[in-house]
Amino acid sequence: MPTLVVVRHAKADRPGGVDDLDRPLLRRGRADAQAAGEWVAGSTGAPGLVVTSPALRTRETVEGLQRGWGAEVSVVVEERIYEASLGDLLRVVRGLDDDEGTIALVGHDPGLSLLVAELTGSRVELPTCGVAVIEVPSAWADTPSSACRLVASAVPRGEQD
């Protein structure tokens, strides 16, 4: 059964004069991303593929996730995830490759929380570095609304220096 691991990016900085797309993670965000990776590894194992927004904060979140997984995972940058509507995210999920059984989707809110609710019928708020694990009862292309199962959700936090 396909599994979608939805991850909201970790806590990012808001430096003056920096475009939103180029906002980096805070130290706390880097620690949280690694903790989220460790939690995912213990819950589902490392995914076979990561699909991420092009924003710097999501790409840095993926780096932390991979440290937590202890493995380099193939990463695809998907432009449609940045500032995505629910419809955009559904199209991304339904366009995933059936050769991959577990895929992580790393992006932004409010879209990701809306996606989890749409797929599972369960309201889950995803704060920064929030994770939701969803089982999909079909091929990716046929991912149904309200018929997927929310397996687990968490907000892992890393150790602060």
Steps between C-alpha positions, in 0.01 A plus 500: 500500500652839406596723792520879487710672765393865511755734665464873554834679481687567824518838677650761268660837553352823360808710426435848364553548129485126426237374257251251651628227269852543644419490874741262681424277797581612851733279709187373677350411160805297400485305828124444461540378142751236609269395786214472251718280279578275795128479586410412140776237485359338812142520375518410131865473407665741260288576193613403154452854369457855629301759306564851629421862440783706349514728807833500684329416832342184354823388336686553830222305676563212258872508590407467868253222428770308315738539797225353719441214256871431479456468124511710186164478327428615144351850502279663238440875521141571397422866424124449550544433874612857576190713575289198400125484519329179608433424133869544414601259777242241397634514143856449630396198711293348220795541265746303715676196356347166601849348514546676835314356797588766758541862396562806716339829396671805657329836471305777663183580685212561475509270196646193669249505790221533244644207303508273806140592583387446140664159469413361844194689618700576817592850601871515579675831549861482387715747692857544380661157456166327555472157337197297389527142373218399264423161345352526151267210407565524127755593237627856536303613194177383667570649845149547642373787710387408853587131455870499590602403853689727735746255656686742727586863549766668711689821559853378582731749667879484496744568780602862532865590558 
